Amino acid sequence: MLKKILYTLWILILGFLIIFGLKNGNYKTFISSMENRSFDIRQDYISSAGLRKHNNNIIIIAIDDASYEYILEKYGEWPLDRSIYAKLTDYIESQSPKSIAFDLMFVKSIKSSSNSDEALIDIFKKYDNVYTAMNLDNQDQDLRKGTILPDKLSINVENKSNKIDTKYYEFTNCRNILDGIINSTSNIGMINVLRGDDGVLRQMPLFLNYNGKYYPQLALKVALNSLEMKDKKDFEINKKGELILGDYKIPVNNDGSVILNWYGKTGTYEHISLYKLLKAIEGDKNYKFDFKDKIVYFGATVSSLSDIKTVPVDKVYPGVEVQATYVNNILDNSIIKKTDKSINILITLILVILTIGIVLSIDSMPVIIGSTITLYFIHVILSYYLMIYYNLWVEIVAPITFTVAAFVLTVIVKYLIKSRDFDEQYKLATTDGLTDLYNHRYFQEQMQMYCANAKRYENVFSLIILDIDFFKNFNDNFGHQSGDAVLRQVASIIKKNVRATDIVCRYGGEEMSIILPNTPNDEAINIAEKLCNIISKHTFKLSNNRESNLTISLGVATYGKKDGTESSKIIEIADKRLYHAKRNGRNRVN
């Protein structure tokens, strides 16, 4: 019965923990933040170990500290004159790159060089593989009136998944770039980023919603050019939540974002300082570059231009490298897929069941702990390798949290039951089944122990041995069932009328014994006489609703020189005095 109660209680507590974990907002936030951290650790280790290779055809023209200083010294101002970007683009295009992408926003005209805008606009008219950036936001219309963007910049998205909300990233305003660029090309993508609650950028949106239309990310536009799908306007998200790009299937989160795989810390991609490229177009023959079939990104890496992010693999990571990573992910089809909640629940249940099985089937606690740690370690290692080879993000924190809770609860329940079982086994080994008194074996052990203690600490204790008078005749007259009933009642009366520290045992047959700790002889005799008197006045219930009276005889011995200091001698003296009481008329103490 106790086992059933404990197991039921265990199931209820574990169920409560699971429901609490699924419903409690603070707990979910904590688990989510810890899971994100576990993702960062896996990503950092994978990239640091060189287990994921980046695309060598992606090159970054970096506006770094040296280039920023060079521009201020050479041209006297920032931002750089846009006609210079036009010259740089012509220089790179002469080597037939796959694409050129500006992770820069060309907003408003620069008054000091009115013709420079036209030079840059002509570049977008001239080349169909040059891309640039825009940004959507939610700025107040009083600050900036959001404009209607041309249809050529928007795309069509057919969402067949009932789990994904493609309108999750919906914006009410936009930061326009030069109208001349907008009117000249459709190669414009958004560069909005997504930071987690902890400020770390792990995922990016695929599409953004503005004025009821979808606009793609810049990285998606650049990747489509390399996949020979430059003019693709119609996109489909299938029922499984995957964006279909030809043979590629890009896993999409429920909010319409994708989780990026990271290839390394900042500087993973080849960086060419902008000032070196500027010197090259100025005729400095010390600088030569190969841009054939390359994806060339222009972007700021200098921290003073405020385009710095924190990502799983680095605290200081330029936005242009985020864009490069995004493109790289799409091209090698390595976008991270996070396992569904149902899969994570199934994994948790399997781990919980295995943990319970280990705890219940193994007796050694060190082996239990070692086995469960090994189980959790295997789960962590599997999740690590699944991320390396299958780009799967399998949760670690929540499953292990619940399985540790299951481990603790199961250990508690097991040892409560084991303790209870031990108590029951001990009771069976030391207790007489009929009278519920201690048995003869326990009596002998206690006598040995009390004699040893008395010798060591100079204590005194006494022993009473009692016998039911004429018990054989009683059995013959009333039957053994009545005899057993009387034995139980006598045992019960004695236990109720002695001290809690006194040890009452069934000595054998109808004989019983009482060990009286710290009790001198005269006090023991008083106790024996009280018991003798109580029994003689008691009416005993027999079978068939009959009643009867009976008496007992008692012998008393006390540890010491007179009655002996050895267990066997004390028992012998008490036994002799019992029989002396019987020979002298019974119902008495001797």
C-alpha positions in Angstrom: 0.0 0.0 0.0 2.8 2.4 0.9 4.6 1.7 -2.4 1.4 2.6 -4.3 1.0 5.8 -2.3 4.6 6.9 -2.8 4.6 6.1 -6.5 1.4 7.9 -7.0 2.8 10.9 -5.1 6.0 10.7 -7.3 3.9 10.8 -10.5 1.9 13.7 -9.3 5.0 15.7 -8.3 6.7 15.0 -11.6 3.6 15.9 -13.5 3.3 19.1 -11.6 6.9 20.0 -12.4 6.3 19.3 -16.1 3.1 21.4 -16.1 4.8 24.1 -14.1 7.7 24.2 -16.5 5.4 24.4 -19.5 3.1 27.1 -18.1 5.3 29.2 -15.8 6.6 32.3 -17.7 9.6 32.9 -15.5 10.7 29.3 -15.7 10.2 29.2 -19.4 12.3 32.4 -19.8 15.0 30.9 -17.6 15.1 27.6 -19.5 15.0 29.5 -22.9 17.9 31.7 -21.9 19.9 28.6 -20.7 19.1 26.7 -23.9 20.2 29.7 -26.0 23.4 29.7 -24.0 23.9 26.0 -24.7 23.4 26.7 -28.4 26.1 29.4 -28.3 28.5 27.0 -26.6 27.9 24.3 -29.2 28.3 26.8 -32.1 31.4 28.3 -30.6 33.0 24.9 -30.1 32.1 23.7 -33.6 33.5 26.8 -35.2 36.6 27.0 -33.0 37.4 23.3 -33.9 37.1 24.2 -37.6 34.3 21.6 -38.1 32.3 23.9 -40.3 34.0 25.6 -43.4 33.0 28.9 -44.7 32.6 29.8 -48.4 35.9 31.2 -49.6 34.1 33.0 -52.5 32.6 35.5 -50.1 34.9 38.5 -49.6 34.3 41.5 -47.4 35.5 45.0 -48.3 35.9 46.3 -44.8 35.5 49.9 -43.7 37.9 49.2 -40.8 39.7 51.5 -38.5 42.6 52.0 -40.9 40.2 52.7 -43.8 38.2 55.1 -41.8 41.3 57.0 -40.8 42.5 57.0 -44.4 39.2 58.3 -45.7 39.2 61.2 -43.2 42.8 62.1 -44.1 42.4 61.7 -47.9 38.9 63.0 -48.5 38.3 65.0 -45.4 34.9 63.7 -44.5 32.7 60.7 -43.8 30.6 59.3 -45.4 32.7 58.7 -48.5 31.7 60.4 -51.7 29.3 58.1 -53.5 31.1 58.5 -56.8 34.0 56.7 -55.1 31.7 53.7 -54.6 30.8 53.9 -58.2 34.5 53.7 -59.2 35.1 50.9 -56.8 32.2 49.0 -58.3 33.5 49.5 -61.8 36.9 48.2 -60.7 35.5 45.0 -59.1 33.1 44.4 -62.0 36.0 44.4 -64.4 36.9 41.1 -62.9 33.5 39.5 -63.3 32.3 38.9 -59.7 29.3 36.9 -58.9 27.7 39.8 -57.1 28.5 43.0 -55.2 26.4 43.9 -52.1 26.5 47.1 -50.1 25.6 46.5 -46.5 25.4 50.3 -46.4 22.3 52.5 -46.7 22.6 55.4 -49.2 20.1 57.7 -47.6 19.7 61.4 -48.7 21.9 63.3 -50.9 25.3 64.6 -49.9 25.1 68.4 -50.4 28.9 68.8 -50.8 29.0 66.5 -53.9 25.7 66.8 -55.7 26.8 64.8 -58.7 28.0 61.8 -56.7 24.5 60.4 -56.2 24.0 60.2 -60.0 27.3 58.3 -60.4 26.2 55.7 -57.9 22.7 55.5 -59.4 24.2 54.9 -62.8 26.1 51.9 -61.3 22.7 50.2 -60.4 21.5 50.9 -63.9 24.6 49.5 -65.4 25.0 46.2 -63.5 22.3 43.7 -62.6 24.4 42.0 -60.0 24.9 44.9 -57.6 22.8 45.0 -54.5 22.1 47.5 -51.7 20.3 47.8 -48.4 17.2 49.3 -46.9 15.7 49.2 -43.4 12.2 49.0 -42.1 11.2 50.3 -38.7 8.4 51.5 -36.5 9.3 55.2 -36.3 6.5 57.7 -35.6 4.9 59.1 -38.7 5.5 62.6 -37.2 9.2 62.0 -37.6 9.2 60.4 -41.0 6.4 59.6 -43.4 6.6 56.1 -44.6 6.5 55.9 -48.3 4.9 53.4 -50.7 7.6 51.1 -52.1 7.4 50.0 -55.7 6.0 46.6 -56.4 9.3 45.4 -58.0 10.9 45.3 -54.5 8.2 43.1 -53.0 7.7 39.4 -53.3 4.8 36.9 -53.0 4.8 34.4 -50.2 2.5 31.4 -50.1 2.4 30.0 -46.6 1.1 26.4 -46.4 2.2 25.9 -42.9 -0.3 26.6 -40.1 2.5 27.0 -37.6 4.4 29.8 -39.2 3.3 33.5 -38.9 5.0 35.2 -41.9 3.5 38.5 -40.7 5.2 38.3 -37.3 7.8 40.9 -38.4 5.5 43.7 -39.5 6.6 47.3 -39.7 4.9 50.6 -40.1 7.6 52.8 -41.5 10.8 52.6 -43.7 14.0 54.4 -44.0 14.2 55.2 -47.7 17.4 55.2 -49.7 17.9 57.4 -52.7 14.9 57.5 -55.0 17.2 57.2 -58.0 18.4 53.8 -56.7 14.9 52.6 -55.9 13.7 53.5 -59.4 16.7 52.0 -61.1 16.9 48.5 -59.6 15.0 45.7 -57.8 18.2 44.5 -56.2 17.3 46.0 -52.8 17.0 43.9 -49.7 16.3 44.7 -46.0 18.9 44.4 -43.3 16.8 44.3 -40.2 18.3 42.0 -37.6 16.9 40.1 -34.7 18.5 40.1 -31.2 17.4 37.8 -28.4 16.4 39.0 -25.0 20.0 38.6 -24.0 21.2 40.9 -26.9 22.7 38.0 -28.9 21.9 37.7 -32.6 21.1 34.1 -33.4 18.5 34.4 -36.1 17.4 36.6 -38.9 14.1 37.2 -40.7 13.5 35.9 -44.2 10.8 38.4 -45.1 9.5 41.5 -43.5 6.0 42.8 -43.8 5.3 46.4 -44.7 2.0 47.9 -46.0 0.6 44.4 -46.5 3.5 43.3 -48.7 6.6 41.1 -48.2 10.1 42.3 -48.6 13.1 40.0 -48.6 16.3 40.2 -46.7 19.4 41.5 -48.5 21.2 38.2 -47.9 18.4 36.2 -49.5 18.5 38.4 -52.6 22.3 38.0 -52.9 22.0 34.2 -52.3 19.3 33.8 -55.0 21.6 35.5 -57.5 24.2 32.8 -56.8 21.6 30.1 -57.1 20.6 31.4 -60.5 17.2 32.4 -59.1 17.7 36.2 -59.3 14.3 37.0 -60.7 12.4 34.8 -58.3 9.3 36.6 -57.0 7.1 33.8 -55.8 8.0 31.8 -52.6 6.4 28.9 -51.0 6.6 27.7 -47.4 5.5 24.0 -47.4 3.4 22.3 -44.7 6.6 21.2 -42.9 7.6 24.8 -42.4 10.3 24.8 -45.1 11.0 27.5 -47.6 11.4 25.9 -51.0 14.3 27.3 -53.1 14.7 24.8 -56.0 16.3 21.7 -54.5 17.0 23.6 -51.3 14.6 23.4 -48.3 15.3 26.1 -45.7 13.8 25.4 -42.2 11.7 28.4 -41.0 10.9 29.2 -37.4 7.3 29.8 -36.3 7.9 33.5 -36.4 9.2 33.5 -40.0 12.9 33.7 -39.1 15.8 31.4 -39.7 18.5 30.3 -37.2 22.0 30.9 -38.5 25.0 28.5 -38.4 28.2 30.3 -37.6 31.5 29.6 -39.2 33.9 31.4 -36.8 34.8 34.6 -35.1 35.0 38.0 -36.7 37.6 37.9 -39.5 36.6 34.4 -40.6 35.8 35.6 -44.1 38.6 37.2 -46.2 38.7 40.9 -45.4 40.1 43.5 -47.7 40.6 46.9 -46.1 38.7 49.5 -48.1 41.7 51.8 -48.2 43.7 49.2 -50.1 41.0 49.0 -52.7 41.0 52.8 -52.9 44.7 52.8 -53.4 44.3 50.2 -56.1 41.9 52.3 -58.1 44.2 55.2 -57.6 46.9 53.3 -59.5 49.0 51.8 -56.7 50.3 48.6 -58.2 51.2 47.2 -54.8 47.5 46.2 -54.4 46.1 43.5 -56.7 42.9 41.6 -56.1 41.0 38.7 -57.6 37.2 39.1 -57.6 36.3 36.7 -60.3 33.1 34.7 -59.4 33.3 36.2 -55.9 30.5 37.5 -53.7 31.8 40.9 -52.6 30.2 42.6 -49.6 30.9 46.2 -48.6 30.4 47.0 -44.9 31.6 48.7 -41.8 33.7 46.8 -39.3 34.9 49.8 -37.4 33.1 50.0 -34.0 32.7 53.8 -34.2 30.2 53.3 -37.1 27.9 51.4 -34.7 27.3 48.3 -36.9 28.5 45.8 -34.4 26.5 42.8 -33.1 27.0 40.1 -30.5 26.6 36.6 -31.9 27.0 33.1 -30.5 30.7 32.9 -31.5 31.9 36.4 -30.8 30.9 39.4 -28.7 32.1 41.9 -31.4 30.8 40.9 -34.8 30.3 43.4 -37.7 26.8 43.5 -39.3 28.4 42.9 -42.7 29.7 39.5 -41.5 26.2 38.6 -40.3 25.1 39.2 -43.9 27.9 37.1 -45.2 27.1 34.3 -42.8 23.4 34.5 -43.8 24.4 34.2 -47.5 26.8 31.4 -46.8 24.1 29.5 -44.8 21.7 29.6 -47.8 24.3 28.6 -50.3 25.4 25.5 -48.4 21.9 24.8 -47.2 23.1 24.8 -43.5 20.4 26.9 -41.8 19.8 25.5 -38.4 16.5 23.6 -37.8 15.2 23.6 -34.2 13.4 20.4 -33.3 9.7 20.6 -32.7 8.3 20.8 -29.2 6.7 17.3 -29.6 10.2 15.9 -30.4 11.7 17.6 -27.4 8.9 16.2 -25.2 9.5 12.7 -26.6 13.2 13.0 -25.9 12.5 14.2 -22.3 10.1 11.3 -21.7 12.7 8.8 -23.0 15.4 10.3 -20.8 13.0 10.3 -17.8 12.0 6.7 -18.4 15.7 5.6 -18.7 16.6 7.5 -15.6 13.8 5.9 -13.6 14.8 2.5 -14.9 18.4 3.0 -13.9 17.5 4.2 -10.4 15.0 1.4 -9.8 17.1 -1.4 -11.3 20.5 -0.7 -9.7 21.3 -0.9 -6.0 24.7 0.9 -5.9 24.3 4.7 -5.6 27.7 5.4 -7.2 26.7 3.2 -10.1 23.3 4.9 -10.4 25.0 8.4 -10.4 27.6 7.3 -12.9 25.0 5.7 -15.2 22.7 8.7 -15.2 25.6 11.2 -15.8 26.7 9.0 -18.7 23.1 9.0 -20.0 23.0 12.8 -19.9 26.5 13.1 -21.4 25.4 10.9 -24.3 22.4 13.2 -24.9 24.7 16.2 -24.9 27.1 14.6 -27.3 24.4 13.4 -29.6 22.9 16.9 -29.7 26.4 18.3 -30.5 26.9 15.9 -33.4 23.4 16.4 -34.7 24.2 20.1 -34.9 27.4 19.4 -36.8 26.2 16.9 -39.3 22.5 17.6 -39.7 22.2 21.2 -38.6 19.7 20.2 -35.9 19.2 22.1 -32.7 18.1 19.5 -30.2 17.3 21.0 -26.8 19.5 20.1 -23.9 18.5 22.2 -20.9 14.8 21.4 -20.5 15.2 17.6 -21.0 18.0 17.3 -18.5 16.2 19.6 -16.1 13.2 17.4 -16.0 15.3 14.2 -15.9 17.3 15.4 -13.0 14.0 16.2 -11.2 12.9 12.7 -12.1 16.2 11.3 -10.8 15.9 13.1 -7.4 12.3 12.1 -6.9 12.9 8.5 -7.9 15.8 8.2 -5.5 13.8 9.7 -2.7 10.9 7.4 -3.4 13.1 4.4 -3.8 15.0 4.9 -0.5 11.8 5.7 1.3 10.4 2.4 0.1 13.7 0.7 0.8 13.9 2.1 4.3 10.3 1.0 4.9 11.1 -2.5 3.5 14.2 -2.6 5.7 12.1 -1.7 8.7 9.5 -4.4 7.8 12.2 -7.0 7.3 13.9 -6.0 10.5 10.6 -6.2 12.3 9.9 -9.7 10.8 13.4 -10.8 11.9 13.0 -9.5 15.5 9.3 -9.8 16.3 7.1 -12.7 17.3 4.3 -13.1 14.9 1.6 -14.0 17.4 2.1 -11.5 20.2 3.9 -8.7 18.3 6.6 -8.8 21.1 10.3 -9.1 20.4 11.3 -12.7 19.7 13.8 -14.9 21.7 16.7 -14.1 19.4 16.3 -10.4 19.9 16.0 -11.0 23.6 19.3 -12.8 23.7 21.0 -10.0 21.7 19.7 -7.3 24.0 20.7 -9.2 27.1 24.3 -9.5 25.8 24.3 -5.8 24.9 22.9 -4.6 28.3 25.5 -6.8 30.2 28.3 -5.3 28.1 27.0 -1.7 28.8 26.5 -2.4 32.5 30.1 -3.6 32.7 31.5 -0.6 30.8 29.4 2.2 32.4 28.6 0.5 35.7 24.9 0.6 35.0 22.3 -1.6 36.5 19.4 -3.3 34.8 16.8 -6.0 35.8 15.1 -8.9 34.1 11.6 -10.2 34.7 10.6 -13.6 33.3 6.9 -14.4 33.6 4.7 -17.4 32.8 0.9 -17.8 32.5 -0.3 -20.1 35.3 -1.9 -23.4 34.2 -1.7 -22.4 30.6 -1.7 -26.1 29.4 -5.0 -26.7 31.2 -6.3 -23.5 29.7 -5.6 -24.7 26.2 -7.1 -28.1 26.9 -10.3 -26.6 28.3 -10.8 -23.7 25.9 -8.8 -24.6 22.8 -5.6 -23.3 21.2 -7.4 -20.4 19.5 -8.5 -19.1 22.9 -4.9 -19.8 24.1 -3.5 -17.7 21.3 -6.0 -14.9 22.1 -4.9 -14.9 25.7 -1.3 -14.7 24.8 -1.9 -11.7 22.6 -4.0 -10.0 25.4 -1.4 -10.6 28.1 1.4 -9.3 25.8 -0.7 -6.2 25.1 -1.4 -5.5 28.8 2.3 -5.9 29.7 3.4 -3.5 26.9 0.9 -0.9 28.0 2.0 -1.1 31.7 5.7 -0.8 31.4 7.9 2.1 30.3 8.7 2.9 26.7 12.3 2.0 27.3 11.5 -1.4 28.7 12.0 -4.3 26.2 9.1 -6.9 26.3 9.9 -10.2 24.6 8.3 -13.6 24.1 10.7 -16.0 25.8 9.1 -19.2 24.6 5.6 -20.8 24.7 3.6 -19.0 27.3 6.7 -17.4 28.9 7.6 -13.8 28.4 10.5 -11.6 29.5 11.0 -7.9 30.3 14.4 -6.2 30.2 14.2 -3.1 32.5 17.1 -0.7 31.8 18.5 1.4 34.7 16.2 -0.4 37.1 17.5 -1.8 40.5 16.0 -4.9 42.1 13.5 -3.4 44.4 12.0 -1.2 41.7 11.9 -4.2 39.3 10.0 -6.2 42.0 7.5 -3.4 42.3 6.9 -3.4 38.6 6.5 -7.2 38.6 4.0 -7.1 41.4 2.0 -4.4 39.6 1.8 -6.5 36.5 0.8 -9.6 38.5 -2.0 -7.6 40.1 -3.2 -6.1 36.8 -3.3 -9.5 35.0 -5.2 -11.2 37.9 -8.0 -8.6 37.8 -8.4 -8.6 34.1 -11.2 -10.4 32.3 -9.9 -12.0 29.1 -12.0 -12.4 26.0 -12.0 -15.8 24.4 -13.4 -17.3 21.2 -17.2 -17.8 20.9 -17.8 -14.7 23.1 -16.5 -16.5 26.2 -14.6 -14.9 29.0 -12.1 -16.1 31.6 -9.6 -14.9 34.3 -6.0 -16.1 34.7 -2.9 -15.3 36.7 0.8 -15.1 36.1 3.9 -15.9 38.0 7.1 -13.8 37.8 10.8 -14.2 38.6 13.1 -11.2 39.0 16.9 -11.0 38.6 19.2 -7.9 38.6 22.6 -7.4 37.1 25.3 -7.5 39.9 27.3 -9.6 42.2 24.2 -11.3 43.7 22.5 -12.4 40.5 25.4 -12.5 38.2 27.1 -10.3 35.5 26.7 -12.6 32.6 23.6 -12.8 30.4 23.2 -16.6 30.9 23.5 -16.3 34.7 21.0 -13.5 35.0 18.5 -15.5 32.9 19.1 -18.6 34.9 18.5 -16.8 38.2 15.3 -15.1 36.9 14.1 -18.5 35.6 14.7 -20.2 38.9 12.8 -17.5 40.8 9.9 -17.9 38.4 9.6 -21.6 39.1 10.0 -20.9 42.8 7.0 -18.6 42.5 5.0 -21.3 40.8 6.0 -23.9 43.4 4.8 -21.5 46.2 1.3 -21.1 44.9 1.5 -19.1 41.7 0.1 -15.6 41.0 3.1 -14.1 42.8 6.6 -12.6 42.4 9.8 -14.1 43.6 
